[in-house]
Amino acid sequence: MATAELHGQKLSPLEQGYAAFLKGMSIKQNPFDTENNTSPVSKRRWAEGWNKAQREAWRKV
């Protein structure tokens, strides 16, 4: 699975997707959704994080 860094801490694809929703990114902007992506798990986990953040946002309304 791919990871990214934020302030020296590694972020999982789930955390990256969660953060992407909070930044206002569309689910179609998944960085793992490319033709050359060899990690379908990362793509799915990113989308799961994005969806989790969306559900939590709806609960707060």
Residue pairs with C-beta under 8 A, 6 or more apart in sequence:
1 12
1 13
1 39
1 41
1 42
1 45
2 13
2 32
2 39
2 42
3 10
3 11
3 12
3 13
4 10
4 11
4 16
5 11
6 19
11 19
12 45
12 49
13 32
13 41
13 42
13 43
13 45
13 46
13 49
14 45
14 46
14 48
14 49
14 52
15 49
16 31
16 46
16 49
17 30
17 45
17 46
17 47
17 48
17 49
17 50
17 51
17 52
17 53
18 49
18 50
18 52
18 53
19 49
19 53
20 29
20 46
20 49
20 50
21 49
21 50
21 53
21 54
21 57
22 53
25 50
27 47
27 50
27 51
30 43
30 46
30 47
30 50
31 46
32 39
32 42
32 43
32 46
33 43
37 43
